[in-house]
Amino acid sequence: DSENGMEVPSDAVADATSRVDVSATDVLSGIDIQGIEWADQESTREAYRARRVREYRNYENLAQHERPEVKDVRRDGKFFRFYHNTRRVRSSIVHFQLRNLVWATSQHDVYVMYQNSIVHWDSVRKESSTVLDLSGMSVTGMSGADCLGQVQISTMVVNDNMLVSGGFYGEVVAKNLETETIMYSGRITYDENAITNAVDAYKDRSGARRVMTCNNDCHVRVFDTPTFTKVQEVRFDYPINHASRQPNDGRLLCVVGDNKQGLLADAETGVIVGTLDGHTDFSFATAWHPGGYMFATGNQDRTCRVWDIRYLQTSVAVLGGHIGAMRSLRFSGEGDMLAMSEPADFVHLYDTRDYGRCQEIDIFGEIAGLSFSPDSHSLFIGIFDRTFGSLMEFERYPSQRDVL
């Protein structure tokens, strides 16, 4: 599903078979980065962009409200440049509010969700392969877990050769990508509102590998791997849409859900140690700066707020977009960039030195997710659209002089 049912319509696009791949060289020669032949259309790109901005309707759970005042920033940043767009691998979206369906594990290895399967894209060989098919085949866990049949994949994470996917009915399936074996498959909750909204994989303070899940049943659960024994479960007062653990010492957990207020909790006990006030709707995204002191929350009030754990009374910055909620957030591995995506059409890249300068990536289509490569060299964006769905790759400018 899309946020408001708008996709790039047939009267504004060319034949989808005309150009499967677009390179940086193609763009230098005047080709559109998505391969849209605007010269053959009744509408110009500029006119269609104005129409999209005018007609797009942002989804809000709470009463209509004005967007909070946002930071005035320079929007002339040039941090990443277009490198490649391919329709050989596409993205799907199961739930319109959940957009964490793209993960990059290197400059050349990207994982996306498409039609209830996880697909690997090799950007060097330009080849795709299915690594986890949950479109209907039975998947059996190592310890006799349920045969799940079709799983509608709502969220995913890839980390340290482990792929974890969450499902619409509380399913979790984990696969070891090195041994190509299923580590776990089953439902972690049978609640009426069971959807797995977010999953994370990390090492805790002892070095043990953990998987954390956030579900609509108001629970955050932590599992040991590879046994998938549940080691922690915390119940909150409302559905939890996203949570992320503080890097480095990992003492804190940022938690957001169906409440205007965000939370900081003790990662080991679940005890609330701080509240985050300022958003005016529900949040669906969190991300930590790799330094461990700063973090960000993305909300349906069309803003991203940046916070400092040393001073939670007010946010460090309130960053705004153009048309919709901030549904996916990522800090670069080096910590110098914050990427935030709206539900459709716009990705914003902020210089984290003072969040005063931004680069805008302007595309057409629903955004399934975005991910930096771990070395911060590449940025991947999954685009969901019936005609021009694709995976888009940007690369870092080669020197700082190019972006100043």
Solvent accessible surface area in square Angstrom, and as a share of the most:
residue,aa,sasa,rsa
1,D,107,0.55
2,S,18,0.12
3,E,12,0.05
4,N,50,0.26
5,G,61,0.59
6,M,35,0.15
7,E,37,0.17
8,V,0,0.00
9,P,27,0.17
10,S,86,0.56
11,D,88,0.46
12,A,2,0.02
13,V,15,0.09
14,A,18,0.14
15,D,91,0.47
16,A,31,0.24
17,T,110,0.64
18,S,63,0.41
19,R,70,0.26
20,V,64,0.37
21,D,31,0.16
22,V,1,0.01
23,S,37,0.24
24,A,36,0.28
25,T,100,0.58
26,D,36,0.19
27,V,46,0.26
28,L,160,0.80
29,S,89,0.57
30,G,65,0.62
31,I,42,0.21
32,D,26,0.13
33,I,32,0.16
34,Q,1,0.01
35,G,1,0.01
36,I,5,0.02
37,E,56,0.25
38,W,34,0.12
39,A,103,0.80
40,D,111,0.57
41,Q,34,0.15
42,E,175,0.78
43,S,28,0.18
44,T,78,0.45
45,R,56,0.20
46,E,131,0.59
47,A,56,0.43
48,Y,2,0.01
49,R,28,0.10
50,A,51,0.40
51,R,80,0.29
52,R,0,0.00
53,V,65,0.38
54,R,153,0.56
55,E,71,0.32
56,Y,11,0.04
57,R,153,0.56
58,N,30,0.15
59,Y,85,0.32
60,E,28,0.13
61,N,65,0.33
62,L,64,0.32
63,A,85,0.66
64,Q,148,0.66
65,H,51,0.23
66,E,154,0.69
67,R,71,0.26
68,P,23,0.14
69,E,160,0.72
70,V,38,0.22
71,K,74,0.31
72,D,140,0.73
73,V,19,0.11
74,R,141,0.52
75,R,93,0.34
76,D,72,0.37
77,G,6,0.06
78,K,120,0.51
79,F,5,0.02
80,F,3,0.01
81,R,98,0.36
82,F,26,0.11
83,Y,93,0.35
84,H,18,0.08
85,N,3,0.01
86,T,1,0.01
87,R,16,0.06
88,R,136,0.50
89,V,5,0.03
90,R,61,0.22
91,S,3,0.02
92,S,15,0.10
93,I,9,0.05
94,V,27,0.16
95,H,44,0.20
96,F,41,0.17
97,Q,16,0.07
98,L,7,0.03
99,R,1,0.00
100,N,9,0.05
101,L,1,0.00
102,V,0,0.00
103,W,50,0.18
104,A,9,0.07
105,T,52,0.30
106,S,37,0.24
107,Q,51,0.23
108,H,80,0.36
109,D,45,0.23
110,V,0,0.00
111,Y,22,0.09
112,V,0,0.00
113,M,0,0.00
114,Y,74,0.28
115,Q,115,0.51
116,N,24,0.12
117,S,13,0.09
118,I,0,0.00
119,V,17,0.09
120,H,30,0.13
121,W,4,0.02
122,D,19,0.10
123,S,8,0.05
124,V,93,0.53
125,R,166,0.61
126,K,65,0.28
127,E,102,0.46
128,S,55,0.36
129,S,59,0.38
130,T,80,0.47
131,V,32,0.18
132,L,9,0.05
133,D,51,0.27
134,L,0,0.00
135,S,50,0.32
136,G,43,0.41
137,M,128,0.57
138,S,79,0.51
139,V,14,0.08
140,T,75,0.44
141,G,7,0.07
142,M,139,0.62
143,S,106,0.68
144,G,64,0.62
145,A,22,0.17
146,D,62,0.32
147,C,88,0.53
148,L,27,0.14
149,G,22,0.21
150,Q,106,0.47
151,V,1,0.01
152,Q,62,0.28
153,I,0,0.00
154,S,1,0.01
155,T,2,0.01
156,M,1,0.00
157,V,3,0.01
158,V,9,0.05
159,N,59,0.30
160,D,77,0.40
161,N,82,0.42
162,M,3,0.01
163,L,0,0.00
164,V,0,0.00
165,S,1,0.01
166,G,0,0.00
167,G,0,0.00
168,F,64,0.27
169,Y,114,0.43
170,G,0,0.00
171,E,11,0.05
172,V,1,0.00
173,V,1,0.00
174,A,0,0.00
175,K,30,0.13
176,N,36,0.18
177,L,32,0.16
178,E,131,0.59
179,T,82,0.48
180,E,130,0.58
181,T,69,0.40
182,I,41,0.21
183,M,13,0.06
184,Y,39,0.15
185,S,0,0.00
186,G,3,0.02
187,R,73,0.27
188,I,27,0.14
189,T,11,0.06
190,Y,147,0.56
191,D,66,0.34
192,E,168,0.75
193,N,85,0.44
194,A,5,0.04
195,I,14,0.07
196,T,0,0.00
197,N,6,0.03
198,A,3,0.02
199,V,12,0.07
200,D,34,0.18
201,A,6,0.05
202,Y,30,0.11
203,K,126,0.53
204,D,25,0.13
205,R,123,0.45
206,S,95,0.61
207,G,43,0.41
208,A,32,0.25
209,R,66,0.24
210,R,42,0.15
211,V,0,0.00
212,M,3,0.01
213,T,0,0.00
214,C,2,0.01
215,N,0,0.00
216,N,41,0.21
217,D,12,0.06
218,C,16,0.10
219,H,37,0.16
220,V,4,0.02
221,R,12,0.04
222,V,9,0.05
223,F,13,0.05
224,D,32,0.16
225,T,10,0.06
226,P,87,0.55
227,T,92,0.53
228,F,15,0.06
229,T,78,0.45
230,K,96,0.41
231,V,73,0.42
232,Q,36,0.16
233,E,71,0.32
234,V,25,0.15
235,R,153,0.56
236,F,15,0.06
237,D,134,0.69
238,Y,30,0.11
239,P,31,0.20
240,I,0,0.00
241,N,4,0.02
242,H,20,0.09
243,A,3,0.02
244,S,14,0.09
245,R,27,0.10
246,Q,17,0.07
247,P,39,0.24
248,N,118,0.61
249,D,59,0.31
250,G,5,0.05
251,R,125,0.45
252,L,31,0.15
253,L,11,0.06
254,C,0,0.00
255,V,0,0.00
256,V,2,0.01
257,G,0,0.00
258,D,42,0.22
259,N,56,0.29
260,K,103,0.44
261,Q,60,0.27
262,G,5,0.05
263,L,17,0.08
264,L,3,0.02
265,A,0,0.00
266,D,43,0.22
267,A,3,0.03
268,E,92,0.41
269,T,86,0.50
270,G,10,0.10
271,V,93,0.53
272,I,73,0.37
273,V,85,0.49
274,G,12,0.12
275,T,56,0.33
276,L,3,0.02
277,D,81,0.42
278,G,32,0.31
279,H,14,0.06
280,T,43,0.25
281,D,0,0.00
282,F,27,0.11
283,S,3,0.02
284,F,12,0.05
285,A,1,0.01
286,T,4,0.03
287,A,10,0.08
288,W,23,0.08
289,H,39,0.17
290,P,47,0.30
291,G,38,0.37
292,G,4,0.04
293,Y,111,0.42
294,M,37,0.16
295,F,0,0.00
296,A,0,0.00
297,T,1,0.00
298,G,0,0.00
299,N,1,0.01
300,Q,1,0.00
301,D,1,0.00
302,R,64,0.23
303,T,0,0.00
304,C,0,0.00
305,R,26,0.09
306,V,0,0.00
307,W,1,0.00
308,D,20,0.10
309,I,39,0.20
310,R,157,0.57
311,Y,124,0.47
312,L,35,0.17
313,Q,138,0.61
314,T,73,0.43
315,S,15,0.10
316,V,76,0.44
317,A,8,0.06
318,V,23,0.13
319,L,0,0.00
320,G,1,0.01
321,G,5,0.05
322,H,68,0.31
323,I,9,0.05
324,G,0,0.00
325,A,0,0.00
326,M,1,0.00
327,R,1,0.00
328,S,0,0.00
329,L,1,0.00
330,R,31,0.11
331,F,22,0.09
332,S,1,0.01
333,G,44,0.42
334,E,118,0.53
335,G,3,0.03
336,D,41,0.21
337,M,4,0.02
338,L,0,0.00
339,A,0,0.00
340,M,0,0.00
341,S,1,0.00
342,E,1,0.00
343,P,0,0.00
344,A,0,0.00
345,D,0,0.00
346,F,9,0.04
347,V,0,0.00
348,H,0,0.00
349,L,0,0.00
350,Y,1,0.00
351,D,10,0.05
352,T,20,0.12
353,R,168,0.61
354,D,97,0.50
355,Y,6,0.02
356,G,17,0.17
357,R,34,0.12
358,C,0,0.00
359,Q,21,0.09
360,E,53,0.24
361,I,7,0.04
362,D,46,0.24
363,I,0,0.00
364,F,1,0.00
365,G,0,0.00
366,E,0,0.00
367,I,0,0.00
368,A,0,0.00
369,G,0,0.00
370,L,0,0.00
371,S,3,0.02
372,F,15,0.06
373,S,0,0.00
374,P,84,0.53
375,D,69,0.36
376,S,2,0.01
377,H,66,0.29
378,S,1,0.01
379,L,0,0.00
380,F,1,0.00
381,I,0,0.00
382,G,0,0.00
383,I,0,0.00
384,F,45,0.19
385,D,5,0.03
386,R,139,0.51
387,T,21,0.12
388,F,1,0.01
389,G,1,0.01
390,S,0,0.00
391,L,4,0.02
392,M,0,0.00
393,E,16,0.07
394,F,9,0.04
395,E,28,0.13
396,R,45,0.16
397,Y,51,0.19
398,P,98,0.61
399,S,37,0.24
400,Q,94,0.42
401,R,203,0.74
402,D,61,0.32
403,V,8,0.04
404,L,130,0.65
